[in-house]
């Protein structure tokens, strides 16, 4: 009889900013597991010159990094193949949202971690909340910094355990002032920009709310599962909850569509709803669009799929009618549309696309999402 190897467990040390101590606590736990007799290795560790953190690695086994040539330079990356060959019980992987050097087998480090988990290796990893894709616009609005390295929320949702690593914003700023987080020159610039007390307080609040929601979600799922086994009425209630569906109507505008998809994913997660994204086209092949517009739509659809959103190109010459018919056929309870639908693009007799959708779908909630600018 062939046994299927058990999938590894994922534990994330989550912080609201660099320097709160995520890597330190990850290493501390790895050291404790090693003392208990478990086979632990460090797959990737980013020291950032922090002496206390570097000291925590003493006596631990490192998997050597691999060298990757890119544009004439030699860069170092985590050696996924080496870790899989080593097959330890636990692997420590720093900076989960990291983007791998172009040409690597996987584009992102979280994809490497998925392969370790599939191989049955338990992973401890670190992450800052601003790297969650659905929060990208919110973080930009709060801090003025557009985070470029992101990962889909579902990667974090699948974690078996999330540990919030927290210090007060004032204590974190004091660490920067003492040169514990960055060199003094870099720290001075950071204190004036991203690490203002206002930004840190806002980021800390986002992290706390996110984790509170994750805990509530897991408790609700556990309670629903327990109730479903005890009562068919509870099972029927859960079946009704699963019918909640959010429909995102995207267009070819680059920034607005991405923002709409992020917002839709976030709302769907909070409502525990199914999420669908559609682009309405007069032809299935998008031939009416310019090459740039076609590339933008395909990029948006790919972005939605990466966030585990069901994406569709639906054919129809009347956007409003086609969208509402699709919404009814798929039992959508809410439609998200960008503000451009109400004041731009082609207008038909009877009003804008948005106005006509509202009239045609009076029993469906319509949410208009404005394109935010700083």
C-alpha positions as a Python dict, from the first residue, in 0.01 Angstrom:
ca = {
    (1, 'X'): (0, 0, 0),
    (2, 'X'): (139, 341, -100),
    (3, 'X'): (121, 613, 166),
    (4, 'X'): (78, 976, 68),
    (5, 'X'): (326, 1198, 255),
    (6, 'X'): (159, 1439, 493),
    (7, 'X'): (173, 1803, 385),
    (8, 'X'): (397, 2024, 596),
    (9, 'X'): (266, 2285, 836),
    (10, 'X'): (311, 2658, 777),
    (11, 'X'): (375, 2904, 1061),
    (12, 'X'): (404, 3275, 980),
    (13, 'X'): (563, 3538, 1203),
    (14, 'X'): (374, 3850, 1102),
    (15, 'X'): (478, 4209, 1174),
    (16, 'X'): (363, 4555, 1075),
    (17, 'X'): (706, 4692, 973),
    (18, 'X'): (1072, 4591, 937),
    (19, 'X'): (1255, 4573, 1268),
    (20, 'X'): (974, 4453, 1497),
    (21, 'X'): (1156, 4121, 1555),
    (22, 'X'): (990, 3868, 1321),
    (23, 'X'): (1312, 3700, 1210),
    (24, 'X'): (1446, 3693, 1566),
    (25, 'X'): (1136, 3514, 1695),
    (26, 'X'): (1138, 3276, 1398),
    (27, 'X'): (1498, 3181, 1477),
    (28, 'X'): (1417, 3155, 1848),
    (29, 'X'): (1142, 2903, 1775),
    (30, 'X'): (1367, 2711, 1536),
    (31, 'X'): (1631, 2689, 1808),
    (32, 'X'): (1372, 2564, 2059),
    (33, 'X'): (1251, 2293, 1817),
    (34, 'X'): (1610, 2186, 1762),
    (35, 'X'): (1662, 2153, 2138),
    (36, 'X'): (1357, 1926, 2147),
    (37, 'X'): (1526, 1691, 1900),
    (38, 'X'): (1368, 1800, 1572),
    (39, 'X'): (1571, 1819, 1252),
    (40, 'X'): (1584, 2194, 1173),
    (41, 'X'): (1766, 2380, 895),
    (42, 'X'): (1781, 2741, 782),
    (43, 'X'): (1676, 2758, 417),
    (44, 'X'): (1713, 3135, 388),
    (45, 'X'): (1812, 3401, 639),
    (46, 'X'): (1852, 3774, 576),
    (47, 'X'): (2072, 3920, 855),
    (48, 'X'): (2046, 4292, 762),
    (49, 'X'): (2359, 4339, 975),
    (50, 'X'): (2160, 4292, 1299),
    (51, 'X'): (2403, 4143, 1551),
    (52, 'X'): (2144, 4004, 1795),
    (53, 'X'): (1960, 3828, 1512),
    (54, 'X'): (2280, 3686, 1361),
    (55, 'X'): (2377, 3549, 1702),
    (56, 'X'): (2056, 3343, 1711),
    (57, 'X'): (2179, 3136, 1415),
    (58, 'X'): (2488, 3003, 1594),
    (59, 'X'): (2492, 2624, 1594),
    (60, 'X'): (2212, 2594, 1339),
    (61, 'X'): (2255, 2422, 1002),
    (62, 'X'): (2238, 2643, 692),
    (63, 'X'): (2149, 2520, 345),
    (64, 'X'): (2399, 2715, 127),
    (65, 'X'): (2246, 2966, -111),
    (66, 'X'): (2274, 2911, -485),
    (67, 'X'): (2435, 3163, -719),
    (68, 'X'): (2226, 3300, -1004),
    (69, 'X'): (2368, 3506, -1289),
    (70, 'X'): (2150, 3799, -1396),
    (71, 'X'): (2255, 4079, -1630),
    (72, 'X'): (2622, 4014, -1570),
    (73, 'X'): (2593, 4005, -1190),
    (74, 'X'): (2602, 3704, -957),
    (75, 'X'): (2310, 3709, -713),
    (76, 'X'): (2224, 3470, -430),
    (77, 'X'): (1891, 3293, -388),
    (78, 'X'): (1748, 3020, -168),
    (79, 'X'): (1848, 2675, -291),
    (80, 'X'): (1510, 2504, -315),
    (81, 'X'): (1650, 2187, -469),
    (82, 'X'): (1911, 2163, -194),
    (83, 'X'): (1648, 2197, 78),
    (84, 'X'): (1429, 1930, -83),
    (85, 'X'): (1729, 1694, -103),
    (86, 'X'): (1814, 1760, 262),
    (87, 'X'): (1452, 1681, 361),
    (88, 'X'): (1461, 1818, 715),
    (89, 'X'): (1157, 1818, 942),
    (90, 'X'): (1155, 2198, 973),
    (91, 'X'): (1292, 2470, 745),
    (92, 'X'): (1325, 2839, 833),
    (93, 'X'): (1262, 3073, 539),
    (94, 'X'): (1297, 3449, 587),
    (95, 'X'): (1105, 3713, 383),
    (96, 'X'): (815, 3518, 237),
    (97, 'X'): (715, 3795, -8),
    (98, 'X'): (1059, 3810, -173),
    (99, 'X'): (1073, 3815, -555),
    (100, 'X'): (1320, 3564, -696),
    (101, 'X'): (1581, 3659, -954),
    (102, 'X'): (1432, 3643, -1307),
    (103, 'X'): (1495, 3303, -1458),
    (104, 'X'): (1435, 3115, -1133),
    (105, 'X'): (1197, 2817, -1147),
    (106, 'X'): (943, 3007, -935),
    (107, 'X'): (886, 3381, -954),
    (108, 'X'): (826, 3428, -581),
    (109, 'X'): (961, 3280, -262),
    (110, 'X'): (613, 3190, -139),
    (111, 'X'): (590, 2956, -439),
    (112, 'X'): (914, 2789, -324),
    (113, 'X'): (759, 2751, 21),
    (114, 'X'): (452, 2585, -132),
    (115, 'X'): (682, 2320, -278),
    (116, 'X'): (847, 2263, 60),
    (117, 'X'): (505, 2219, 221),
    (118, 'X'): (397, 1979, -54),
    (119, 'X'): (712, 1776, 19),
    (120, 'X'): (601, 1742, 383),
    (121, 'X'): (853, 1990, 527),
    (122, 'X'): (725, 2220, 803),
    (123, 'X'): (808, 2586, 735),
    (124, 'X'): (859, 2881, 969),
    (125, 'X'): (861, 3210, 781),
    (126, 'X'): (841, 3588, 826),
    (127, 'X'): (618, 3850, 663),
    (128, 'X'): (510, 4213, 702),
    (129, 'X'): (140, 4290, 667),
    (130, 'X'): (198, 4553, 397),
    (131, 'X'): (298, 4276, 154),
    (132, 'X'): (-57, 4135, 141),
    (133, 'X'): (-191, 4201, -207),
    (134, 'X'): (-543, 4303, -103),
    (135, 'X'): (-403, 4574, 128),
    (136, 'X'): (-178, 4730, -136),
    (137, 'X'): (-399, 5030, -211),
    (138, 'X'): (-479, 5088, 156),
    (139, 'X'): (-109, 5087, 252),
    (140, 'X'): (-31, 5329, -30),
    (141, 'X'): (-306, 5563, 85),
    (142, 'X'): (-179, 5558, 444),
    (143, 'X'): (195, 5579, 389),
    (144, 'X'): (252, 5713, 36),
    (145, 'X'): (463, 5403, -38),
    (146, 'X'): (351, 5162, -309),
    (147, 'X'): (472, 4817, -198),
    (148, 'X'): (604, 4631, -502),
    (149, 'X'): (664, 4287, -351),
    (150, 'X'): (327, 4132, -267),
    (151, 'X'): (173, 3790, -225),
    (152, 'X'): (-187, 3667, -255),
    (153, 'X'): (-388, 3666, 69),
    (154, 'X'): (-473, 3297, 30),
    (155, 'X'): (-108, 3209, 93),
    (156, 'X'): (-142, 3354, 444),
    (157, 'X'): (-496, 3220, 488),
    (158, 'X'): (-364, 2864, 453),
    (159, 'X'): (-117, 2908, 743),
    (160, 'X'): (-168, 2666, 1029),
    (161, 'X'): (-54, 2934, 1273),
    (162, 'X'): (12, 3308, 1260),
    (163, 'X'): (219, 3473, 1533),
    (164, 'X'): (193, 3851, 1557),
    (165, 'X'): (529, 4004, 1646),
    (166, 'X'): (455, 4342, 1798),
    (167, 'X'): (633, 4638, 1955),
    (168, 'X'): (497, 4988, 2004),
    (169, 'X'): (571, 5239, 1726),
    (170, 'X'): (771, 5447, 1972),
    (171, 'X'): (985, 5147, 2069),
    (172, 'X'): (1045, 5064, 1701),
    (173, 'X'): (1150, 5421, 1626),
    (174, 'X'): (1387, 5402, 1923),
    (175, 'X'): (1541, 5087, 1771),
    (176, 'X'): (1600, 5277, 1449),
    (177, 'X'): (1756, 5570, 1634),
    (178, 'X'): (2000, 5332, 1805),
    (179, 'X'): (2100, 5176, 1471),
    (180, 'X'): (1958, 4834, 1561),
    (181, 'X'): (1741, 4801, 1248),
    (182, 'X'): (1942, 4988, 982),
    (183, 'X'): (2268, 5178, 963),
    (184, 'X'): (2243, 5530, 1112),
    (185, 'X'): (2234, 5703, 771),
    (186, 'X'): (1960, 5479, 640),
    (187, 'X'): (1773, 5495, 971),
    (188, 'X'): (1757, 5876, 963),
    (189, 'X'): (1592, 5872, 621),
    (190, 'X'): (1356, 5594, 726),
    (191, 'X'): (1243, 5787, 1036),
    (192, 'X'): (1150, 6084, 817),
    (193, 'X'): (961, 5877, 558),
    (194, 'X'): (806, 5532, 603),
    (195, 'X'): (879, 5505, 976),
    (196, 'X'): (692, 5815, 1093),
    (197, 'X'): (493, 5750, 1410),
    (198, 'X'): (170, 5817, 1220),
    (199, 'X'): (253, 5556, 955),
    (200, 'X'): (361, 5298, 1211),
    (201, 'X'): (45, 5344, 1419),
    (202, 'X'): (-168, 5300, 1107),
    (203, 'X'): (24, 4990, 994),
    (204, 'X'): (4, 4839, 1340),
    (205, 'X'): (-372, 4887, 1338),
    (206, 'X'): (-399, 4717, 998),
    (207, 'X'): (-198, 4419, 1123),
    (208, 'X'): (-410, 4382, 1436),
    (209, 'X'): (-738, 4402, 1244),
    (210, 'X'): (-614, 4153, 985),
    (211, 'X'): (-513, 3894, 1243),
    (212, 'X'): (-833, 3948, 1443),
    (213, 'X'): (-1031, 3876, 1127),
    (214, 'X'): (-824, 3565, 1053),
    (215, 'X'): (-882, 3432, 1405),
    (216, 'X'): (-1255, 3504, 1384),
    (217, 'X'): (-1272, 3335, 1044),
    (218, 'X'): (-1101, 3018, 1166),
    (219, 'X'): (-1325, 3002, 1474),
    (220, 'X'): (-1636, 3043, 1260),
    (221, 'X'): (-1523, 2769, 1023),
    (222, 'X'): (-1450, 2534, 1313),
    (223, 'X'): (-1784, 2612, 1479),
    (224, 'X'): (-1973, 2570, 1151),
    (225, 'X'): (-1805, 2235, 1090),
    (226, 'X'): (-1892, 2119, 1441),
    (227, 'X'): (-2249, 2241, 1413),
    (228, 'X'): (-2295, 2083, 1070),
    (229, 'X'): (-2214, 1741, 1211),
    (230, 'X'): (-2467, 1787, 1491),
    (231, 'X'): (-2758, 1950, 1311),
    (232, 'X'): (-2884, 1947, 955),
    (233, 'X'): (-3033, 2292, 1017),
    (234, 'X'): (-2686, 2430, 1075),
    (235, 'X'): (-2566, 2258, 760),
    (236, 'X'): (-2847, 2423, 564),
    (237, 'X'): (-2748, 2759, 712),
    (238, 'X'): (-2388, 2712, 604),
    (239, 'X'): (-2503, 2614, 255),
    (240, 'X'): (-2698, 2938, 239),
    (241, 'X'): (-2392, 3135, 346),
    (242, 'X'): (-2188, 2978, 67),
    (243, 'X'): (-2432, 3118, -189),
    (244, 'X'): (-2311, 3474, -120),
    (245, 'X'): (-2135, 3586, -440),
    (246, 'X'): (-1947, 3899, -534),
    (247, 'X'): (-1916, 4000, -901),
    (248, 'X'): (-1637, 4240, -1006),
    (249, 'X'): (-1679, 4422, -1336),
    (250, 'X'): (-1334, 4516, -1467),
    (251, 'X'): (-1222, 4724, -1762),
    (252, 'X'): (-896, 4796, -1943),
    (253, 'X'): (-776, 5084, -1721),
    (254, 'X'): (-453, 4963, -1553),
    (255, 'X'): (-455, 5111, -1202),
    (256, 'X'): (-833, 5127, -1153),
    (257, 'X'): (-895, 4762, -1245),
    (258, 'X'): (-617, 4638, -1015),
    (259, 'X'): (-758, 4844, -729),
    (260, 'X'): (-1110, 4712, -796),
    (261, 'X'): (-987, 4351, -794),
    (262, 'X'): (-803, 4403, -465),
    (263, 'X'): (-1109, 4562, -307),
    (264, 'X'): (-1332, 4283, -432),
    (265, 'X'): (-1103, 4015, -293),
    (266, 'X'): (-1093, 4188, 44),
    (267, 'X'): (-1471, 4233, 64),
    (268, 'X'): (-1530, 3873, -44),
    (269, 'X'): (-1296, 3749, 227),
    (270, 'X'): (-1480, 3947, 494),
    (271, 'X'): (-1819, 3829, 368),
    (272, 'X'): (-1691, 3472, 322),
    (273, 'X'): (-1830, 3505, -31),
    (274, 'X'): (-1746, 3351, -366),
    (275, 'X'): (-1572, 3602, -592),
    (276, 'X'): (-1601, 3633, -971),
    (277, 'X'): (-1437, 3890, -1202),
    (278, 'X'): (-1569, 3958, -1552),
    (279, 'X'): (-1480, 4168, -1851),
    (280, 'X'): (-1766, 4234, -2093),
    (281, 'X'): (-1653, 4233, -2456),
    (282, 'X'): (-1845, 4256, -2784),
    (283, 'X'): (-1625, 3974, -2912),
    (284, 'X'): (-1464, 3678, -2737),
    (285, 'X'): (-1121, 3752, -2883),
    (286, 'X'): (-1101, 4114, -2757),
    (287, 'X'): (-1043, 4224, -3118),
    (288, 'X'): (-1212, 4562, -3058),
    (289, 'X'): (-931, 4663, -2821),
    (290, 'X'): (-591, 4806, -2904),
    (291, 'X'): (-291, 4584, -2826),
    (292, 'X'): (-216, 4786, -2510),
    (293, 'X'): (-577, 4758, -2392),
    (294, 'X'): (-587, 4386, -2469),
    (295, 'X'): (-265, 4333, -2274),
    (296, 'X'): (-411, 4529, -1983),
    (297, 'X'): (-730, 4318, -1971),
    (298, 'X'): (-534, 3994, -1989),
    (299, 'X'): (-304, 4118, -1713),
    (300, 'X'): (-604, 4202, -1493),
    (301, 'X'): (-758, 3862, -1552),
    (302, 'X'): (-428, 3696, -1464),
    (303, 'X'): (-402, 3912, -1153),
    (304, 'X'): (-750, 3800, -1048),
    (305, 'X'): (-663, 3434, -1101),
    (306, 'X'): (-351, 3480, -889),
    (307, 'X'): (-580, 3598, -606),
    (308, 'X'): (-796, 3288, -661),
    (309, 'X'): (-1080, 3480, -821),
    (310, 'X'): (-1283, 3305, -1090),
    (311, 'X'): (-1226, 3519, -1403),
    (312, 'X'): (-1432, 3533, -1722),
    (313, 'X'): (-1454, 3723, -2051),
    (314, 'X'): (-1824, 3737, -2135),
    (315, 'X'): (-1948, 3832, -2478),
    (316, 'X'): (-2217, 4095, -2531),
    (317, 'X'): (-2265, 4426, -2709),
    (318, 'X'): (-2468, 4582, -2428),
    (319, 'X'): (-2242, 4587, -2120),
    (320, 'X'): (-2521, 4657, -1870),
    (321, 'X'): (-2759, 4389, -1998),
    (322, 'X'): (-2482, 4130, -2038),
    (323, 'X'): (-2343, 4199, -1691),
    (324, 'X'): (-2680, 4176, -1516),
    (325, 'X'): (-2775, 3859, -1704),
    (326, 'X'): (-2444, 3700, -1599),
    (327, 'X'): (-2498, 3817, -1238),
    (328, 'X'): (-2843, 3658, -1225),
    (329, 'X'): (-2727, 3336, -1389),
    (330, 'X'): (-2451, 3305, -1128),
    (331, 'X'): (-2668, 3421, -835),
    (332, 'X'): (-2448, 3720, -756),
    (333, 'X'): (-2558, 3914, -448),
    (334, 'X'): (-2331, 4214, -501),
    (335, 'X'): (-2171, 4382, -805),
    (336, 'X'): (-1857, 4597, -774),
    (337, 'X'): (-1798, 4855, -1047),
    (338, 'X'): (-1547, 5135, -1097),
    (339, 'X'): (-1664, 5495, -1095),
    (340, 'X'): (-1567, 5534, -1463),
    (341, 'X'): (-1875, 5334, -1549),
    (342, 'X'): (-2085, 5633, -1442),
    (343, 'X'): (-1900, 5922, -1602),
    (344, 'X'): (-1688, 5799, -1890),
    (345, 'X'): (-1674, 5570, -2188),
    (346, 'X'): (-1959, 5508, -2429),
    (347, 'X'): (-2298, 5631, -2312),
    (348, 'X'): (-2618, 5476, -2441),
    (349, 'X'): (-2966, 5609, -2453),
    (350, 'X'): (-3108, 5578, -2102),
    (351, 'X'): (-2795, 5677, -1916),
    (352, 'X'): (-2448, 5548, -1838),
    (353, 'X'): (-2361, 5181, -1800),
    (354, 'X'): (-2369, 5213, -1422),
    (355, 'X'): (-2710, 5385, -1419),
    (356, 'X'): (-2854, 5115, -1640),
    (357, 'X'): (-2702, 4834, -1428),
    (358, 'X'): (-2866, 4987, -1119),
    (359, 'X'): (-3205, 4998, -1293),
    (360, 'X'): (-3176, 4645, -1434),
    (361, 'X'): (-3050, 4487, -1110),
    (362, 'X'): (-3265, 4644, -842),
    (363, 'X'): (-3251, 4327, -629),
    (364, 'X'): (-2867, 4314, -636),
    (365, 'X'): (-2644, 4538, -426),
    (366, 'X'): (-2429, 4767, -643),
    (367, 'X'): (-2106, 4908, -498),
    (368, 'X'): (-1926, 5191, -680),
    (369, 'X'): (-1552, 5200, -609),
    (370, 'X'): (-1378, 5532, -668),
    (371, 'X'): (-1021, 5543, -798),
    (372, 'X'): (-822, 5686, -509),
    (373, 'X'): (-533, 5923, -558),
    (374, 'X'): (-292, 6056, -299),
}
